[in-house]
């Protein structure tokens, strides 16, 4: 008796008696034999230094091979033949990796690092052997999807479990029988649609198309092509439609991308749809015309665009992606996004994109989920393929075609839209098999390695970074990662994951903790400094006091925590308010100390630079589809009767000061004072001297602070200045002179006046400062020469 489990998708019991299935069985047995030979060879050559065998590279790709008893007609690309001798003899010794030499706490986990590195090199070699190169493998967008060729349009799609496929659309009256697609041995379907006899295209630009698939149960379904570049929703129609996009006149780029990555990234995090005060969905054109000049004026050199990849649910903030190669159509056309990026490049501004490769929407009709009728095509099958908290699907990074899809997705946005890099979302979820759910990371290294790490996901991130930095040397990659994974921002060759920066996610949490649970008098200066400086050596951090997370409904921005309902009535210049005075002062101080001490790059979410009131909430059923909170009220800055202009001016002053005295990239940082009773923090960063007085009531006259540099000082930034709505208690015409009196481990010191709730920044303008800088540079050169000679 044949049970339902014994039946194949085609309906044959065990596939016996069917010539086609028997042929597939024979092919499968040959492939299984090759996999076994490959694993045996890898077992022989890939061993740890202590002789214990490592996990065979490539095992993750054998899951979908059928067993003898049950033929699996869902084909995948098979493992290639034996690798070259050179690669087979690669021996990864963890103790020799730079990350282990720099961090001795990694030594107990060398075997885990070796395993990850071997899997990376092994997979990279397999791709190169099978596809020619990683570069070629990652250009799937030039092969898959729709492509205009001589005499017609070629379309290719991967749908391994489909029994039949055809292309339908406006061009053939939605007849799924006129343009059947042909399948290769790996489940890849293709069709060529010739032009009409008179030479006109059969598929016109801007018309609708879909792929029709026959599932294993015989049912026919329509799907939006996975590699489609344009998806639109018509007014009054809840469904999204795939659009063949081939404009007769391609966009003509005017400006080359900036030649190199800025030495100090100043990132403006932005969402196109909320960039206007009007309660509506804004456009790419509005962002180009209204926001780019604002960003340039403030002094930012990089924009991070959110919600670019198409997402059917607007209120998901762009994080439930449905169509990975299509940009969000609700903001405009592909050419209008290109113009936005082109214009930014003309202003010298880099543009990076929020890329969501950690998960995908569960939508079936307009997404990737159950594309060919199975739940394990692009994603893991069963519970492993679902993220319970996010209600989304999780990619199978061990699958050949999934890797092609995701790596090509990165190349597509770099090539077609000329983005300058990516912020990878949800990296913590990718790195661990538990996805960080119900797990606390207290800093113990045992929580990072061993069985908790998802090696397939980790290797994908390494491949992505290795690819991007090889093909595009000027690319920037940023990881949104909360656990503190060691070596995340070290290059792959050193044993790392290859990111350039990680988000300093502990910093905003500390500020919210203080504002929510502590009185001003209870703020601990040591904890603030520790949070801002607690980052991994040789790994760069993007510091921020708040981002879009803190602006979302359910949380509060720093401005709202500080001033709350007073912002509705007391932000006018016509009245005075101690709540507003306190709020403005602390808002400026929090942002500058985060900027100056928290990392090697700085980020601000749009509108927060001027203390945007209220929260961010996208139209949804819970708010009656209202756009009231899905907008940014930039008009508040232009109103001279409101105080928002002062915070905006402070943001501009900070960036222009960093541009004049770059501290983000400076190796020199020294905190000389953390005084709990006085609530004072003093430190040097770059060539500037910072002093923060967080005390709510006490001002200090003749307050001695230490400094490395001898000479004459003058104030270059003062949060109490009247141009920032301050009280003007410090005379900027006053010069400050050091004495050779050592103070707080500094060789020189000077007496200053520190008003309450004020930050002062000094620059040394005397010749002694220049002499000290030249001496420091000479010392650094001598040390480097000595090191090179020794090596």
N, C-alpha and C positions, 0 to 999 in steps of 0.2 A: 504494500500500500504506500502510495506516495503522499507525504505530508506537504502542506503549503511551503514549509521551509526548504523542501527538496527541489522545489520548482524554480526555474530560472525566469528572469524578467520576460523572456519570450514565450513562456508557457510550457516548454518541454521539460518533462521529468528528468532532472539531472543532465539535460542536454543530450541524452543518448538518442541515437537514431536520426539526429539532424546533422547532415553533412557539414553545414556551416559551423555549427557548434563544435563538431568533432575537429574541424580544422583549427578553430580557435583553441581547443584543448591542446592540440599538438604544439601550437605556437606557444601556449602558456607553459607547457612542460619544458620547452627549450629555454624560455626566459628564466624559469625557476632554476634550471641547471646552471645558467650563467650567473645568476645572483649568488647561488651557493659557492661557485668557484671564486667569485669576487670576494665574498665574505671570508672564505678560507685564506685567500692571499692577504687580505687586510689584517686578519687575525695574526698572520705570521710576521708581518713587517711592522705593525703598529703596536708596540708594547711600551709600557712605562719604563723608567729607568730602573725600577726595582724588579722588572720582569713580569709584572702582572699584566694580563691582556687588557687592552682598551676596548670600549664598545665599538663594534664594526661600523665604519662609516658607510652610510647608504642603507642601513637597516630600516630607517624611517620611510624609505621609498618602496618597501616590499609589501606593505600592508594590504594594498589592493590587488596583489596577485592572487589568482584563484587557487584554491586547493584542488587536489585530485578529485575529491568527491563532489565539488560544486563549482562549475565553471562560472567565472565572473565575467560577464560581457562588458563590464565598465572598464574599458581599456585606458591605460595611462602610458605615458612615454616610458619605455623600458630603460633600465640602467644600461649605460654604454659598455663597451668592451673594456679590457684591462687598461689601466692608466699607464702612462709612460713610466719607465724605470726611475727617472729622476723624481717624479712625484711619489712613487711608491716608497722610495727610500727616505722621504721627508720624515725627520724625527723631531717632534716637538718636545723640548725639555723645559719644563716650567721654570726651573730654577734659573735658567738663562734669560727668561723674559724680563724686560725692563720693569714691568709693573711689579714683579715679585722682588726685584732688587730694590725698588723704591719703597715698597711697603712690606716689611717683614711679617706683618700679620696675615699675609696671603700664603705664606709657606705651608701651613697645614692643609691648604686647599689646592695645592699644585696639581693634584691628579684631576680635579674637576676642571681647572683651567686648561690642562693639556687635552682633556677630552673634547672640550669646546673648540679648541684651536685645531685639533686633528679633523674634527667634523667640518669645520669651515674650509680648511685647505682641501680636504677630500671632495667636498661638494663642489667647490670652485673648479677643481680639476675635472670632475665628471661633466660639469657644464661645458668646459672648454673642449673636452674630448668629443662630446656629443653634438655641440652646437657651433663649434669653431672658436668661439670666444665668449666671455661674459658680456662684452660690449655688444656683440651681435644678438645674443640671447635676450638682452634687455631692450631690444628695439622691436618688440612684438607689435607695437602700435603701427609699424610700417607694413606689417603682414596681415594682422587680424583686423576685423572690422571692415569698413567700406573704403575702397580706394578707387579713385578714377584712373583708369588705364587707357591705353590706345584702343579705341573702338568700343569702350563700354565701362562697366563698373564691376569690380571684383569684390566679393564679400566672403569672409572666412570667420568661423566660430568654432569653439570647442564645446562639445556637448556629448560626453562619452556614453551616457546611458540611453540616449535617444535612439529609437529604432528607425526613425526617418526624420528628415528636415526639409523645409522649403522656405523660400523667401517670398513674403507677400507685402503688399502696400498699395498706396495710391496708384503706383505705376501699372499694376496688373489687376486693378479692381478687387484687391484683397482675395485673389484666387490662390489658394495654397497648393494647387496642383500644377500650375503652369511653370513654376521655376523651382523644381526639386534640387536639393543640394546633394553633393557627393561626399562620401565619408572615406577617410583614410584609415589605416590600421590603428590609429591612436585616438579615434573618436573626434577628429577634427573635420568639420563640414565646410564645404566651399561651393560657390556658384559664381558664374560669370554672366552678367546681364548685358547683352550687346546693345549698342545704340540702334535707333530706328534706321531703316534703309536710307532715309534722307540725311543721316548724320546727326540728327538731334538726339540728346541723351534720353534713354528710356526712363531713367530715374532722375527727376528734376530736383534741383536744389530747393530745400525747404519743404519737401513732401514727406509724408509719413511712411515708415517701414516697420516691419516686425519679422521675427523669425518664428515659424510654426514648427513645433516639435511633436513627434508622436512618441508618447511615453511607453514604458514597458507594458502597461496594461491596455495599450491600443488607443488610449485617449489622445486627442490632439489638443495642444495648448499653444497660445501665443505668448512670446516673451520679448521684452526689450533687449536688443543685442547688447552683450556685455561690454563691448568695446565702442559703443556708440558715442559720438562726440557732441550730440545735441539732443536734449530731452525737454519737452515742453508740456505745459498743462494749459488747456484752453479754458477760457472763462466759463464758469458754470459746469465744467466737466471735472470730476474728481480724479479721473485717470490721467496718467502721464503717457506721452506718446513719443516714440523715437523719431527723430527727424534726420533725414539725410542732408548733411551740411557740406556744401561745396560751392561757396560763393564764387561768382564769375571773376571777381577782382579780389585777390587775397590782400590782407592788410599789409601795407608798406611801412616797415619799421623805419623810424627816423633817427633814433638814438642808440648807440651801442651800450651794452650793459656797463656799469662801472667796472674799471679795470681790475680792481682788487677789493677784498673784503676790508671794510673800515677797521682801523686799528682798535677803536673802541665802539662797539655796537650800542647805539641808542635806539631802541625798538619802540615803535608805536603800534600797539596791537589794535586791530580795527576789524569791524564787521560792516560790509558795504550796505547792507539793508537797513541799518539804523543810523546812517550818517547825516540825516537831516532832522530838523525840529518837527517837521510835519508828520502826522500819524499815518504813515504809509510805508511801503517797501521802497527804499531809495535805490538808485541805479548806479552802475559803474560810471556813467557820465557825470552824475552828481558828485560822486566821490572824487573823480578826477578834477572837476572844476572847483569844488568847494573845500575839500579836505586836504588834498595834496599841498596847496599853498599854505594852509595852516600848519601842516606838519613841517614843511620846509622853514617857515618863519620861526617855529619853536626851536629848531636845531636838531631834530631827529635825523638820523642817516639811514634808517631801515624801517620798513613797514611790514608787519606780519598780518596777512589777510586770513580771516577766518571764514568758514562756511562757503568755500569756493566750489568744492566738489558737490555735485547735485544731490540734494536730499529732499525727499518728498514731503517730509514733515518740517515746516519752517521753524516750529518751536523747539526742535531738537538742537538748535544753535549750530546746525551743520554737522553734528557728530553721528548721526545715523545715515550714513551715505548709502544711496541707492545706485547711483551711476558714477563709476569712478573716473571715466574719461570725459565726462560731460561737466562743464562748469554750470553753476546755478543759473538757470534761464530766467528766474524771477528778477534778476538784477540787470539783465541785458544780454547782448550777443557776445560770442567769442571775440569778435573784432573790437568791441568796446572794452573788454577786459585787457586785450592786447594794448589798446591805446592808453589805458590807465597805467599799465606797467611801463610802457614806452615813455610816457610823460614823466613818471617817477624817475626813470633812468636819466632823462634829460636834466632833472634837478639834482642828480648825483645821489639819489636815494635807492637803496637796495629794496627788493620786494621778496619776502619769503612767504611760504604758504603753509597753513595748517594742513598737514596730511594725516588722514585717518586710515592707517593700515592695521590697527589693533583690533578692529571689529567692523561689522557691517550691519545694515538694516535687515530686519527679519522679513521685510516685504517680499512677496513672491511675484506679483504681477508687474512691478516696476523695479525690482531689485535683482540681486544674484541668488537669493535664497531659493532652493529647489528648482534651479534653472532647468535641469534636465529631468526633474521629477524625483531626484534623490536628495537626501539631506547632507551628503558627503561629497559633493562635487568640488566646490571651492572651500568648503569648511570641514571641520572634524564632524564625524557622525555622532549621533546620540547626545548625551549630556555634555560631553567634552566640547561640543561645538556651540554651546550656548553660554552666554554671560548672564547669570541670573539677575544681577543688579542693574545691568544696562539694557536688558531685554534685547540682545543683539546676537548675531552669529560671530563665531570665532574662526579665523582662517586656519587652514591646514598648511603651515609653512614647510612641511616636509614633502609637499606634492610638487612635482616638476612644473606642471602648467600653472599652478598657483604662484610659484616663484616667478615664472615668466610674466604673468599678469601684473604682479605687484611691482617688480623691478622695472617693467616697461612703463608702468604708470608714473613712476618717478621721472624716467627719461622723457616721457611725453610732456610733462609740464615744464621741464627744463628746456626742451627743444621747441615745442610749439608756442609756449607762452613766455618763454625766457624768464621764468622765475629764477631767483638767485639762491634758493635754498628752501629748506623745510624745517618746520617744527613738528616733530613726530609726537602725536598724541597717544596717551595711554601706554607708554613704554613699560610701566610697572606691571600692567596686566599681561603684557606680552612675555615678560622675563620669567614669570613664575607660573607653575602649573595651577596654583591656587588663585592666581590673578590678583593677589593682594587682599582678597576678600577675607575678612575676619582675622587678618594677620597684622601684628604690630612689629615694626622694625625699630629696635632699640639700639642698633649699631653693632650687634654681635655678628661676626662674619659667618657663623654657621647658618644664619638665616638666609644668606645669599647663595650658598652653594649646595652641592649634593642633590638630593632628590627634589628640592624645591624649584630648581631652575628648569625652565623649559628650553632645552638646548636647540630645538628646531627654531623656535622664535628668536633666540639669541643669535643663532647663525644667520638667520635672515637679516637681522639688523646689521650684523657685521658685513654681510654681502652688500647690502644697500649702501652703507657708508663707504666701503672699499670701492664700489663701483662709482659712486658720485664723486668722490675725491680724486679718483684716477682720471675720469673723463672730464670733470669740471674742477680744475684746481682752485677756483675762486668760490666754490660752493660753501654754504653755511648750513650745518645741520645742528638742531637743538633737540634735546630729549626732555619731554615732560615725564619726569620719573621721580617718585616720591620716596622710594625705599633707601636711596643712597648707595646703590650698587657700585662697588669699587671698579675702577678702570672704565667706567662708562664713557668717559671723555678722553680716553687715551687711544692712540691710533692702533689699528688692527695688528700691525707688525710688532707692536710692543706687548700684545696680549689683551688689548682693550676691545671696545665695541665700535670705536671710530667716530663718535660724535664730537663736535667742536665745543658745545656748551650743554649744560644741564640747567634746568629751571631750579632756582633757589626756593623751593616750595615751603620750606620751614619758616621763611622770613615773614610772609603775610600772616601765617598762623600765629606767630609771636605777637604781631601788632594787634590782631583781633583779640587775642587772649588778654593783653594789657588793657585795651580799650573797653572790653566787655566785663572784665572781672577785677580790675585793679583801679584804685584811686591814683591820681597823679603822684601823690606823695609816696605811694607804695611801689612805683616802678623801680626795678632793679637794674642799675646801670651795667653790672657785670653780665647779667643774663642777656641784655640787649646786645652787648659787644660780642658775647660768645655766639649768639645766634647768627650774627652778621658775618663773623669771621670763621665759623666752623664749616669749612669746606675742604675737599680733598686736594692734596698737593698735586700740582701739574694738571688739574682738571678745572676748566673755566666754568664759571657760574653766571647765569643771568639773574641779577638781583631785581626784585620788585617788591613794593610794599602792598600792591594789590593788582589783580588782573581781572579778566572777565568773570572768574569764579566768584569773587567777592561782590561783584555787581549784580549777580543773578538774584531773582526773587528767592526769599528764604534767608538771605544774608544781607549785610549792609556794607556799603563802601566806607572807607575811612572817614570821609567828610560827613556821612550820615551818622556814623557812630559818635563823631565829635559834636555835631551840631543838631542832629535830629530835626524835630519839628520847627526849631528856631529858623531853619533855612527857608521856611515858607514866608516868614514875616520880617526877619531881622537882618537879612543880607543887604538891605538897602543902605545907601550912604547917608540917609536922612536921620537914622537913629543909631544909637550906640548900644552894644550888647556885650556883656562879659562872656557869654557863651560863644558868641561869634568870634570875639577877640581870641579866646583860648583856642577855638577850633582852627582858625586861620594859622595861628602860630604853630600849633602842634602838627598840623597838616604839612606845613613847609619843612619843619624839622624832621619829621618822620621820613619824608621823601628824600631829603638830602643825605641824611645819615645812611639810609639804605643804599642810595646811589654811590656815596663816597666810600663805604666800608663793606658793602655786601657782595661784591663780585667783580667780574671782568666785563660785564655788559649790564645794561639797564633796560627795563621794560615798563611801559605804562599803557593801560587800557584807555581807549579813546574816551575823552570827556573827563576822566578822573584828574587830568592835569589842572583843570579849573574847579575841581570839587563838585562834579555833577551831582545834583540832588536826586534823591529817591533811588530806585533800583531798576533792574532790567528784567522785563517779562514779555515774552513774545505772545502774539495772539493765539489763544487756545480755548478749548471749551470752558476751562475753569475761570477765565476772565472775560467770557462772552466775546471772544475773538477781538479783543481791543488792542489797538496799536498805541495806546496812550503811554505805555512804559517801554515800548519797542522803538525808541528814538533817542537821539542825543541832541540836547538843546544848546547848540553852539551859539545861538542868538544871545544867551545870557552873558557871554564874554563881551559882546559888542555894546551892551547896555551900560553907559557910564554911571548910572545911578545904582548899580549893583556891584558887590564886592568880588564877584567871580573873576573879574579882570585882574585882580591882584595875584590870585593863585596862578593864573595863566602867565602873568609876567614873571613870577618866581620860577615857573617851569622853564621858560625861555632863558632866564638868567643862569639857571643851573647848567643847561646844555651848552650855552655859549662859553661859560667858564670852563667846562670840561674840554671844549674844543680848543680853548686857548692854553689851558694847562692840563693836558691829558693825564688823567689818573687811572682810568680803567685798565690801561695796559701797563701801568708802572709797576715794577716789582717792589717798589718801596712802600711799605705800610708799617707803621709803628704806633701802637696805642700806648700813650704815656700816662694816662690818668682815667680811672673809673672811680669816681668819688661818690659813695652811696648817700652820704648825708647832704652834700652840696648838690647832688644830682647833676654832676658835671662829667662830661666825656671829652677828652682831648686826644687827638691823634694826628699823625702826618700821613698823607697819601699823595704819592707823586711828589710834586714840588710845593704843595700847599699845606698849610697848618689849619686844622679845624678845631673849634671849641664849641661844644653844645652845652647849654645850661637848661636842663629840663625842669629846674625847680619852679613850682607854680608861683612863688611869691618873692623869693630872695634874689636880689641882684648883688653882684660882688665887685667891689672896687679894689684896685691894686691886687688883682688875683694873679699869682705867679704861675706861669705855664712853661714847660720845657720845650726845647726845639733842637733839632740837629744842626740847623743852619744859623750862623752868626751874621748879624747885619741889621739893616733897616727894613721894617715891615710896614705894610699898609693894608687896610681892609679892602678886599676885592668882592666880598659878598656879605650881606647883612640882612637877616630875615626881619629885623626890627626897623629897617629903613621905611620911610613913608611911602616910597613907591610900591611897597608890598603891604600897605595898610598897617605898618608898624608905627611905633611912637617916636622914632628918630632919636633914640637915646645915645647913640654912638656917633661921635664926630668923625666923619670920614677924612677930614683934613689932617687928622692927627697921625703922626708917624710914631712907630713903636721901635725901640732900639733894644737889642739883646745885651746882656752882660755875660761874662764868662763864668756865671754861677751855675753849676750843674744842678739839674732839677728833674726828678722822676726819670732817672736813667738817661737823661739827655745832657749833652755837654754845655748847652746854653739855655738861658731863660729870659723872660721879659714879663713885665707887669701890664695887665690889661683890665679893662672894665667889661664884665659879663652881665648884661641885663637878664632878668628872668625870662624864661621861655623864648630864648633867642639862640641862634647859631651865628657865629662869626667865622669868616674864612679870611686868612691873611696870605699874602704873597711876599716873599723876600725880594726886595728891589735893590739891595746893596750889592757891591761887587763881591763881597765875601760869599754871597750865595752862589754866584757863577763859579768862583774858585772851587767851592765845595763840590758842585756838580761835576766840574771837570776832573777833580781828584777822584770822585766816585767812579766816573766813566773809565779813567785810566786803570783804577784798581780792578774793575770788572774785566777789562781787556787783558790785563796781566794774568788774572786768574784763568781766563779762558785759554790763553797761550800756554800757561803752565800745564793745564789739564790735557791739552792736545799733545804737548811734548811727552807727558807721562804716558799717555795712551799709546 
